[in-house]
Amino acid sequence: MYELQQEAFYKVKPLLDGGYLHPEILSIIEGNNPGWIFADQSAQPRSALVWSKGIQGFYLIGDHTNQEFINTLDDFISSSIAPRMRELSLDHFEVSGHHNNWDMESIFASRNLHQFEQMVFKLFYKPFVSSTKGLKIINLKLDEWENQELINLEFLKEHIHLFWSTKDDFLQRGYGFAAVEGLEIIGLSYSSFVTEDTHAIGIETLPHYQNKGVGTHLATLLVEDILTNSFTPYWDCSLDNKASKKLAQRLGFQQVHQYKCNSFSV
Protein backbone atom coordinates (compact mmCIF):
# COMPACT_ATOMS: atom_id res chain seq x y z
CA MET A 1 0.00 0.00 0.00
CA TYR A 2 1.31 3.45 -0.94
CA GLU A 3 0.38 6.84 0.44
CA LEU A 4 0.16 9.34 -2.41
CA GLN A 5 1.44 12.88 -2.07
CA GLN A 6 -1.02 15.62 -2.97
CA GLU A 7 0.66 16.33 -6.28
CA ALA A 8 -0.09 12.71 -7.27
CA PHE A 9 -3.75 12.65 -6.16
CA TYR A 10 -4.86 13.16 -9.78
CA LYS A 11 -3.75 9.58 -10.53
CA VAL A 12 -6.78 8.13 -8.76
CA LYS A 13 -9.37 10.31 -10.52
CA PRO A 14 -10.00 7.69 -13.26
CA LEU A 15 -10.98 5.27 -10.48
CA LEU A 16 -14.17 7.27 -9.98
CA ASP A 17 -15.57 6.16 -13.34
CA GLY A 18 -18.66 4.01 -12.89
CA GLY A 19 -19.46 5.27 -9.40
CA TYR A 20 -21.20 8.20 -7.75
CA LEU A 21 -19.10 11.38 -7.80
CA HIS A 22 -19.12 12.32 -4.14
CA PRO A 23 -17.72 15.85 -3.77
CA GLU A 24 -16.17 14.70 -0.48
CA ILE A 25 -13.83 12.54 -2.62
CA LEU A 26 -13.47 14.72 -5.69
CA SER A 27 -12.63 17.85 -3.70
CA ILE A 28 -9.60 16.09 -2.19
CA ILE A 29 -8.40 14.70 -5.53
CA GLU A 30 -8.72 18.18 -7.07
CA GLY A 31 -6.69 19.66 -4.19
CA ASN A 32 -9.45 21.88 -2.81
CA ASN A 33 -9.95 20.19 0.57
CA PRO A 34 -7.52 18.31 2.84
CA GLY A 35 -7.28 14.53 3.07
CA TRP A 36 -5.15 11.41 2.61
CA ILE A 37 -5.08 8.92 -0.26
CA PHE A 38 -3.67 5.38 -0.05
CA ALA A 39 -3.42 3.25 -3.20
CA ASP A 40 -2.32 -0.21 -4.24
CA GLN A 41 0.20 1.27 -6.70
CA SER A 42 1.93 4.61 -6.89
CA ALA A 43 2.15 4.86 -10.68
CA GLN A 44 -1.15 3.44 -11.97
CA PRO A 45 -3.50 2.73 -9.07
CA ARG A 46 -6.32 0.23 -9.49
CA SER A 47 -7.92 0.75 -6.07
CA ALA A 48 -7.57 3.39 -3.38
CA LEU A 49 -8.71 4.46 0.06
CA VAL A 50 -9.48 8.18 0.42
CA TRP A 51 -9.74 9.94 3.79
CA SER A 52 -11.62 13.21 4.14
CA LYS A 53 -10.53 15.44 7.00
CA GLY A 54 -13.85 17.28 6.88
CA ILE A 55 -16.10 14.28 7.53
CA GLN A 56 -13.27 12.35 9.23
CA GLY A 57 -14.24 9.31 7.20
CA PHE A 58 -13.01 7.10 4.35
CA TYR A 59 -14.13 6.09 0.86
CA LEU A 60 -13.10 3.06 -1.16
CA ILE A 61 -12.75 3.81 -4.87
CA GLY A 62 -11.78 1.89 -7.98
CA ASP A 63 -11.61 -1.86 -8.63
CA HIS A 64 -13.58 -3.76 -5.99
CA THR A 65 -12.22 -7.10 -7.33
CA ASN A 66 -8.59 -6.15 -6.65
CA GLN A 67 -7.78 -8.97 -4.22
CA GLU A 68 -4.23 -7.86 -3.52
CA PHE A 69 -5.57 -4.51 -2.30
CA ILE A 70 -8.49 -6.07 -0.41
CA ASN A 71 -6.34 -8.71 1.32
CA THR A 72 -3.92 -6.14 2.73
CA LEU A 73 -6.44 -3.41 3.59
CA ASP A 74 -7.56 -4.52 7.05
CA ASP A 75 -4.01 -5.09 8.34
CA PHE A 76 -2.91 -1.76 6.85
CA ILE A 77 -5.70 0.01 8.72
CA SER A 78 -4.61 -1.57 12.00
CA SER A 79 -0.89 -0.97 11.56
CA SER A 80 -0.74 2.37 9.75
CA ILE A 81 -4.04 4.23 9.72
CA ALA A 82 -5.43 3.56 13.20
CA PRO A 83 -2.40 5.10 14.99
CA ARG A 84 -2.76 8.27 12.90
CA MET A 85 -6.46 8.41 13.68
CA ARG A 86 -5.80 8.12 17.40
CA GLU A 87 -3.40 11.07 17.15
CA LEU A 88 -6.44 13.04 15.93
CA SER A 89 -8.59 11.65 18.80
CA LEU A 90 -10.61 9.51 16.37
CA ASP A 91 -11.63 6.07 17.58
CA HIS A 92 -14.05 4.95 14.83
CA PHE A 93 -13.23 4.07 11.24
CA GLU A 94 -16.13 5.12 8.96
CA VAL A 95 -16.08 3.94 5.37
CA SER A 96 -18.30 3.79 2.30
CA GLY A 97 -17.78 2.81 -1.32
CA HIS A 98 -18.14 5.15 -4.26
CA HIS A 99 -20.22 2.37 -5.84
CA ASN A 100 -22.31 -0.43 -4.35
CA ASN A 101 -20.01 -3.30 -5.36
CA TRP A 102 -17.64 -2.88 -2.43
CA ASP A 103 -18.50 -5.79 -0.10
CA MET A 104 -17.75 -4.26 3.30
CA GLU A 105 -18.90 -7.30 5.28
CA SER A 106 -16.40 -9.48 3.43
CA ILE A 107 -13.54 -6.96 3.44
CA PHE A 108 -13.93 -6.28 7.16
CA ALA A 109 -15.12 -9.73 8.22
CA SER A 110 -13.17 -9.57 11.47
CA ARG A 111 -14.75 -6.26 12.49
CA ASN A 112 -17.98 -5.52 14.31
CA LEU A 113 -19.61 -3.36 11.65
CA HIS A 114 -22.29 -0.78 12.29
CA GLN A 115 -24.16 0.26 9.15
CA PHE A 116 -26.15 3.41 8.43
CA GLU A 117 -27.58 5.19 5.40
CA GLN A 118 -26.70 8.59 3.95
CA MET A 119 -28.94 10.71 1.72
CA VAL A 120 -27.74 13.10 -0.98
CA PHE A 121 -29.71 16.12 -2.20
CA LYS A 122 -29.07 18.74 -4.89
CA LEU A 123 -30.68 22.11 -5.56
CA PHE A 124 -31.20 23.43 -9.08
CA TYR A 125 -33.04 26.73 -8.55
CA LYS A 126 -32.89 29.65 -6.14
CA PRO A 127 -35.06 29.34 -3.03
CA PHE A 128 -37.20 32.09 -1.59
CA VAL A 129 -34.99 34.16 0.73
CA SER A 130 -36.22 33.80 4.28
CA SER A 131 -35.78 36.54 6.86
CA THR A 132 -35.09 36.58 10.57
CA LYS A 133 -35.75 39.98 12.12
CA GLY A 134 -33.04 41.51 14.30
CA LEU A 135 -30.40 39.03 13.19
CA LYS A 136 -27.05 40.37 12.03
CA ILE A 137 -25.49 38.45 9.15
CA ILE A 138 -21.77 38.37 8.38
CA ASN A 139 -20.62 37.39 4.91
CA LEU A 140 -17.57 35.27 5.70
CA LYS A 141 -16.11 35.78 2.24
CA LEU A 142 -16.30 39.58 2.34
CA ASP A 143 -16.30 40.80 5.93
CA GLU A 144 -13.21 40.96 8.15
CA TRP A 145 -14.80 38.71 10.73
CA GLU A 146 -11.55 37.74 12.47
CA ASN A 147 -10.95 41.37 13.42
CA GLN A 148 -14.35 41.85 15.04
CA GLU A 149 -14.90 41.50 18.78
CA LEU A 150 -17.24 38.54 18.56
CA ILE A 151 -18.18 36.01 21.22
CA ASN A 152 -17.80 32.38 20.17
CA LEU A 153 -15.38 33.14 17.32
CA GLU A 154 -13.65 29.81 17.98
CA PHE A 155 -16.89 28.06 17.01
CA LEU A 156 -16.53 29.57 13.54
CA LYS A 157 -12.79 28.97 13.25
CA GLU A 158 -13.09 25.31 14.25
CA HIS A 159 -15.55 24.60 11.45
CA ILE A 160 -13.46 26.35 8.81
CA HIS A 161 -10.31 24.58 10.03
CA LEU A 162 -12.01 21.18 9.95
CA PHE A 163 -12.92 21.38 6.27
CA TRP A 164 -10.19 23.64 4.91
CA SER A 165 -6.40 23.60 5.08
CA THR A 166 -6.27 27.36 5.70
CA LYS A 167 -8.62 30.30 6.06
CA ASP A 168 -7.23 31.70 2.80
CA ASP A 169 -8.20 28.50 0.96
CA PHE A 170 -11.75 28.94 2.21
CA LEU A 171 -11.87 32.62 1.26
CA GLN A 172 -10.54 31.84 -2.21
CA ARG A 173 -12.84 28.92 -3.04
CA GLY A 174 -15.75 28.89 -0.61
CA TYR A 175 -18.79 30.90 0.46
CA GLY A 176 -20.27 31.31 3.90
CA PHE A 177 -22.35 33.30 6.37
CA ALA A 178 -22.56 33.64 10.14
CA ALA A 179 -25.53 34.78 12.20
CA VAL A 180 -24.82 37.06 15.15
CA GLU A 181 -27.09 38.07 18.01
CA GLY A 182 -25.57 40.90 20.00
CA LEU A 183 -21.91 39.94 19.76
CA GLU A 184 -22.40 36.16 19.83
CA ILE A 185 -22.05 33.96 16.75
CA ILE A 186 -25.07 31.66 16.93
CA GLY A 187 -25.01 29.91 13.57
CA LEU A 188 -22.94 29.17 10.47
CA SER A 189 -23.44 28.08 6.88
CA TYR A 190 -20.44 27.51 4.63
CA SER A 191 -19.02 25.61 1.66
CA SER A 192 -17.63 22.44 3.19
CA PHE A 193 -16.41 20.67 0.04
CA VAL A 194 -15.77 22.28 -3.34
CA THR A 195 -15.29 20.72 -6.78
CA GLU A 196 -15.23 22.27 -10.24
CA ASP A 197 -19.03 22.39 -10.34
CA THR A 198 -20.37 21.63 -6.85
CA HIS A 199 -20.37 23.14 -3.36
CA ALA A 200 -21.36 20.89 -0.46
CA ILE A 201 -23.09 22.68 2.40
CA GLY A 202 -22.04 22.70 6.03
CA ILE A 203 -24.47 24.20 8.53
CA GLU A 204 -24.50 24.50 12.31
CA THR A 205 -26.70 26.38 14.77
CA LEU A 206 -26.13 26.58 18.51
CA PRO A 207 -28.69 24.38 20.34
CA HIS A 208 -30.46 27.28 22.06
CA TYR A 209 -31.18 28.93 18.70
CA GLN A 210 -32.37 25.89 16.78
CA ASN A 211 -35.92 25.74 15.39
CA LYS A 212 -36.06 29.54 15.21
CA GLY A 213 -35.36 29.97 11.50
CA VAL A 214 -31.66 30.78 11.90
CA GLY A 215 -30.41 27.73 9.99
CA THR A 216 -33.00 28.18 7.25
CA HIS A 217 -32.01 31.81 6.73
CA LEU A 218 -28.27 31.04 6.66
CA ALA A 219 -28.68 28.10 4.30
CA THR A 220 -30.85 30.19 1.97
CA LEU A 221 -28.21 32.91 1.74
CA LEU A 222 -25.50 30.33 1.09
CA VAL A 223 -27.28 28.40 -1.66
CA GLU A 224 -28.23 31.68 -3.34
CA ASP A 225 -24.51 32.62 -3.45
CA ILE A 226 -23.58 29.18 -4.75
CA LEU A 227 -26.18 29.24 -7.53
CA THR A 228 -25.39 32.84 -8.48
CA ASN A 229 -21.80 31.78 -9.08
CA SER A 230 -22.90 28.87 -11.32
CA PHE A 231 -22.24 26.01 -8.89
CA THR A 232 -24.66 23.30 -7.78
CA PRO A 233 -25.49 23.16 -4.04
CA TYR A 234 -25.05 19.69 -2.54
CA TRP A 235 -26.50 18.39 0.75
CA ASP A 236 -25.52 15.12 2.46
CA CYS A 237 -27.09 13.91 5.71
CA SER A 238 -27.80 10.66 7.49
CA LEU A 239 -31.16 9.00 6.89
CA ASP A 240 -32.12 9.38 10.55
CA ASN A 241 -31.26 13.10 10.71
CA LYS A 242 -34.83 14.24 10.24
CA ALA A 243 -34.10 17.91 10.97
CA SER A 244 -31.41 18.14 8.28
CA LYS A 245 -33.56 16.29 5.74
CA LYS A 246 -36.54 18.53 6.49
CA LEU A 247 -34.45 21.69 6.07
CA ALA A 248 -33.05 20.51 2.73
CA GLN A 249 -36.53 19.77 1.43
CA ARG A 250 -37.87 23.09 2.72
CA LEU A 251 -35.24 24.86 0.65
CA GLY A 252 -36.22 22.90 -2.46
CA PHE A 253 -33.45 20.31 -2.55
CA GLN A 254 -34.24 17.06 -4.36
CA GLN A 255 -32.87 13.69 -3.33
CA VAL A 256 -30.55 12.29 -6.02
CA HIS A 257 -28.70 9.46 -4.28
CA GLN A 258 -28.56 7.24 -1.20
CA TYR A 259 -25.64 5.13 -0.02
CA LYS A 260 -24.46 2.92 2.84
CA CYS A 261 -21.76 3.72 5.38
CA ASN A 262 -20.05 1.31 7.72
CA SER A 263 -18.10 1.99 10.89
CA PHE A 264 -16.07 0.06 13.42
CA SER A 265 -13.93 0.93 16.40
CA VAL A 266 -10.14 1.12 16.08
C-alpha positions as CSV (number, residue, x, y, z in Angstrom):
1,M,0.0,0.0,0.0
2,Y,1.3,3.5,-0.9
3,E,0.4,6.8,0.4
4,L,0.2,9.3,-2.4
5,Q,1.4,12.9,-2.1
6,Q,-1.0,15.6,-3.0
7,E,0.7,16.3,-6.3
8,A,-0.1,12.7,-7.3
9,F,-3.8,12.6,-6.2
10,Y,-4.9,13.2,-9.8
11,K,-3.7,9.6,-10.5
12,V,-6.8,8.1,-8.8
13,K,-9.4,10.3,-10.5
14,P,-10.0,7.7,-13.3
15,L,-11.0,5.3,-10.5
16,L,-14.2,7.3,-10.0
17,D,-15.6,6.2,-13.3
18,G,-18.7,4.0,-12.9
19,G,-19.5,5.3,-9.4
20,Y,-21.2,8.2,-7.8
21,L,-19.1,11.4,-7.8
22,H,-19.1,12.3,-4.1
23,P,-17.7,15.9,-3.8
24,E,-16.2,14.7,-0.5
25,I,-13.8,12.5,-2.6
26,L,-13.5,14.7,-5.7
27,S,-12.6,17.8,-3.7
28,I,-9.6,16.1,-2.2
29,I,-8.4,14.7,-5.5
30,E,-8.7,18.2,-7.1
31,G,-6.7,19.7,-4.2
32,N,-9.5,21.9,-2.8
33,N,-9.9,20.2,0.6
34,P,-7.5,18.3,2.8
35,G,-7.3,14.5,3.1
36,W,-5.2,11.4,2.6
37,I,-5.1,8.9,-0.3
38,F,-3.7,5.4,-0.1
39,A,-3.4,3.3,-3.2
40,D,-2.3,-0.2,-4.2
41,Q,0.2,1.3,-6.7
42,S,1.9,4.6,-6.9
43,A,2.2,4.9,-10.7
44,Q,-1.2,3.4,-12.0
45,P,-3.5,2.7,-9.1
46,R,-6.3,0.2,-9.5
47,S,-7.9,0.8,-6.1
48,A,-7.6,3.4,-3.4
49,L,-8.7,4.5,0.1
50,V,-9.5,8.2,0.4
51,W,-9.7,9.9,3.8
52,S,-11.6,13.2,4.1
53,K,-10.5,15.4,7.0
54,G,-13.8,17.3,6.9
55,I,-16.1,14.3,7.5
56,Q,-13.3,12.3,9.2
57,G,-14.2,9.3,7.2
58,F,-13.0,7.1,4.3
59,Y,-14.1,6.1,0.9
60,L,-13.1,3.1,-1.2
61,I,-12.8,3.8,-4.9
62,G,-11.8,1.9,-8.0
63,D,-11.6,-1.9,-8.6
64,H,-13.6,-3.8,-6.0
65,T,-12.2,-7.1,-7.3
66,N,-8.6,-6.1,-6.7
67,Q,-7.8,-9.0,-4.2
68,E,-4.2,-7.9,-3.5
69,F,-5.6,-4.5,-2.3
70,I,-8.5,-6.1,-0.4
71,N,-6.3,-8.7,1.3
72,T,-3.9,-6.1,2.7
73,L,-6.4,-3.4,3.6
74,D,-7.6,-4.5,7.1
75,D,-4.0,-5.1,8.3
76,F,-2.9,-1.8,6.8
77,I,-5.7,0.0,8.7
78,S,-4.6,-1.6,12.0
79,S,-0.9,-1.0,11.6
80,S,-0.7,2.4,9.7
81,I,-4.0,4.2,9.7
82,A,-5.4,3.6,13.2
83,P,-2.4,5.1,15.0
84,R,-2.8,8.3,12.9
85,M,-6.5,8.4,13.7
86,R,-5.8,8.1,17.4
87,E,-3.4,11.1,17.2
88,L,-6.4,13.0,15.9
89,S,-8.6,11.7,18.8
90,L,-10.6,9.5,16.4
91,D,-11.6,6.1,17.6
92,H,-14.1,5.0,14.8
93,F,-13.2,4.1,11.2
94,E,-16.1,5.1,9.0
95,V,-16.1,3.9,5.4
96,S,-18.3,3.8,2.3
97,G,-17.8,2.8,-1.3
98,H,-18.1,5.1,-4.3
99,H,-20.2,2.4,-5.8
100,N,-22.3,-0.4,-4.4
101,N,-20.0,-3.3,-5.4
102,W,-17.6,-2.9,-2.4
103,D,-18.5,-5.8,-0.1
104,M,-17.8,-4.3,3.3
105,E,-18.9,-7.3,5.3
106,S,-16.4,-9.5,3.4
107,I,-13.5,-7.0,3.4
108,F,-13.9,-6.3,7.2
109,A,-15.1,-9.7,8.2
110,S,-13.2,-9.6,11.5
111,R,-14.8,-6.3,12.5
112,N,-18.0,-5.5,14.3
113,L,-19.6,-3.4,11.7
114,H,-22.3,-0.8,12.3
115,Q,-24.2,0.3,9.1
116,F,-26.2,3.4,8.4
117,E,-27.6,5.2,5.4
118,Q,-26.7,8.6,4.0
119,M,-28.9,10.7,1.7
120,V,-27.7,13.1,-1.0
121,F,-29.7,16.1,-2.2
122,K,-29.1,18.7,-4.9
123,L,-30.7,22.1,-5.6
124,F,-31.2,23.4,-9.1
125,Y,-33.0,26.7,-8.6
126,K,-32.9,29.7,-6.1
127,P,-35.1,29.3,-3.0
128,F,-37.2,32.1,-1.6
129,V,-35.0,34.2,0.7
130,S,-36.2,33.8,4.3
131,S,-35.8,36.5,6.9
132,T,-35.1,36.6,10.6
133,K,-35.7,40.0,12.1
134,G,-33.0,41.5,14.3
135,L,-30.4,39.0,13.2
136,K,-27.1,40.4,12.0
137,I,-25.5,38.5,9.1
138,I,-21.8,38.4,8.4
139,N,-20.6,37.4,4.9
140,L,-17.6,35.3,5.7
141,K,-16.1,35.8,2.2
142,L,-16.3,39.6,2.3
143,D,-16.3,40.8,5.9
144,E,-13.2,41.0,8.1
145,W,-14.8,38.7,10.7
146,E,-11.5,37.7,12.5
147,N,-11.0,41.4,13.4
148,Q,-14.3,41.8,15.0
149,E,-14.9,41.5,18.8
150,L,-17.2,38.5,18.6
151,I,-18.2,36.0,21.2
152,N,-17.8,32.4,20.2
153,L,-15.4,33.1,17.3
154,E,-13.6,29.8,18.0
155,F,-16.9,28.1,17.0
156,L,-16.5,29.6,13.5
157,K,-12.8,29.0,13.2
158,E,-13.1,25.3,14.3
159,H,-15.6,24.6,11.4
160,I,-13.5,26.4,8.8
161,H,-10.3,24.6,10.0
162,L,-12.0,21.2,9.9
163,F,-12.9,21.4,6.3
164,W,-10.2,23.6,4.9
165,S,-6.4,23.6,5.1
166,T,-6.3,27.4,5.7
167,K,-8.6,30.3,6.1
168,D,-7.2,31.7,2.8
169,D,-8.2,28.5,1.0
170,F,-11.7,28.9,2.2
171,L,-11.9,32.6,1.3
172,Q,-10.5,31.8,-2.2
173,R,-12.8,28.9,-3.0
174,G,-15.8,28.9,-0.6
175,Y,-18.8,30.9,0.5
176,G,-20.3,31.3,3.9
177,F,-22.4,33.3,6.4
178,A,-22.6,33.6,10.1
179,A,-25.5,34.8,12.2
180,V,-24.8,37.1,15.1
181,E,-27.1,38.1,18.0
182,G,-25.6,40.9,20.0
183,L,-21.9,39.9,19.8
184,E,-22.4,36.2,19.8
185,I,-22.0,34.0,16.8
186,I,-25.1,31.7,16.9
187,G,-25.0,29.9,13.6
188,L,-22.9,29.2,10.5
189,S,-23.4,28.1,6.9
190,Y,-20.4,27.5,4.6
191,S,-19.0,25.6,1.7
192,S,-17.6,22.4,3.2
193,F,-16.4,20.7,0.0
194,V,-15.8,22.3,-3.3
195,T,-15.3,20.7,-6.8
196,E,-15.2,22.3,-10.2
197,D,-19.0,22.4,-10.3
198,T,-20.4,21.6,-6.8
199,H,-20.4,23.1,-3.4
200,A,-21.4,20.9,-0.5
201,I,-23.1,22.7,2.4
202,G,-22.0,22.7,6.0
203,I,-24.5,24.2,8.5
204,E,-24.5,24.5,12.3
205,T,-26.7,26.4,14.8
206,L,-26.1,26.6,18.5
207,P,-28.7,24.4,20.3
208,H,-30.5,27.3,22.1
209,Y,-31.2,28.9,18.7
210,Q,-32.4,25.9,16.8
211,N,-35.9,25.7,15.4
212,K,-36.1,29.5,15.2
213,G,-35.4,30.0,11.5
214,V,-31.7,30.8,11.9
215,G,-30.4,27.7,10.0
216,T,-33.0,28.2,7.3
217,H,-32.0,31.8,6.7
218,L,-28.3,31.0,6.7
219,A,-28.7,28.1,4.3
220,T,-30.8,30.2,2.0
221,L,-28.2,32.9,1.7
222,L,-25.5,30.3,1.1
223,V,-27.3,28.4,-1.7
224,E,-28.2,31.7,-3.3
225,D,-24.5,32.6,-3.5
226,I,-23.6,29.2,-4.8
227,L,-26.2,29.2,-7.5
228,T,-25.4,32.8,-8.5
229,N,-21.8,31.8,-9.1
230,S,-22.9,28.9,-11.3
231,F,-22.2,26.0,-8.9
232,T,-24.7,23.3,-7.8
233,P,-25.5,23.2,-4.0
234,Y,-25.1,19.7,-2.5
235,W,-26.5,18.4,0.7
236,D,-25.5,15.1,2.5
237,C,-27.1,13.9,5.7
238,S,-27.8,10.7,7.5
239,L,-31.2,9.0,6.9
240,D,-32.1,9.4,10.6
241,N,-31.3,13.1,10.7
242,K,-34.8,14.2,10.2
243,A,-34.1,17.9,11.0
244,S,-31.4,18.1,8.3
245,K,-33.6,16.3,5.7
246,K,-36.5,18.5,6.5
247,L,-34.5,21.7,6.1
248,A,-33.1,20.5,2.7
249,Q,-36.5,19.8,1.4
250,R,-37.9,23.1,2.7
251,L,-35.2,24.9,0.6
252,G,-36.2,22.9,-2.5
253,F,-33.5,20.3,-2.5
254,Q,-34.2,17.1,-4.4
255,Q,-32.9,13.7,-3.3
256,V,-30.5,12.3,-6.0
257,H,-28.7,9.5,-4.3
258,Q,-28.6,7.2,-1.2
259,Y,-25.6,5.1,0.0
260,K,-24.5,2.9,2.8
261,C,-21.8,3.7,5.4
262,N,-20.1,1.3,7.7
263,S,-18.1,2.0,10.9
264,F,-16.1,0.1,13.4
265,S,-13.9,0.9,16.4
266,V,-10.1,1.1,16.1
